Amino acid sequence: MARYEINYLDGTADTVTTEGVEYDTEAGDYTFFTEGKVVALAPVINVRSVIRHEVAVIG
């Protein structure tokens, strides 16, 4: 798992913890997924950056 920090052009930000992210050229968005299921979408036109932060697994 990784934590993704999504920074938007309007100065706001979101954080999503997922297995991965893909850029969908047809939809024009970043698709965040866990266990093959979509958990978040971020439209590319509004995104300034997506930063990946590793999440430590304890146990």
Residue pairs with C-beta under 8 A, 6 or more apart in sequence:
1 17
1 18
1 19
1 34
1 55
1 57
2 17
2 18
2 19
2 20
2 52
2 53
2 54
2 55
3 15
3 16
3 17
3 52
3 53
3 54
3 55
4 15
4 16
4 17
4 18
4 21
4 32
4 50
4 51
4 52
4 53
5 13
5 14
5 15
5 49
5 50
5 51
5 53
6 13
6 14
6 15
6 16
6 30
6 42
6 47
6 49
6 50
7 13
7 47
7 48
7 49
7 50
7 51
8 14
8 46
8 47
8 48
9 46
9 47
9 48
10 46
14 40
14 42
16 32
16 39
16 40
17 55
18 32
18 33
18 34
18 39
18 40
19 33
19 34
19 35
20 32
20 33
21 30
21 31
21 32
21 33
21 50
21 52
22 30
22 31
22 33
23 29
23 30
23 31
23 44
24 30
24 31
27 41
28 43
28 44
28 45
29 41
29 42
29 43
29 44
30 41
30 42
30 44
30 47
30 50
31 38
31 40
31 41
32 38
32 39
32 40
32 41
32 42
33 39
42 50
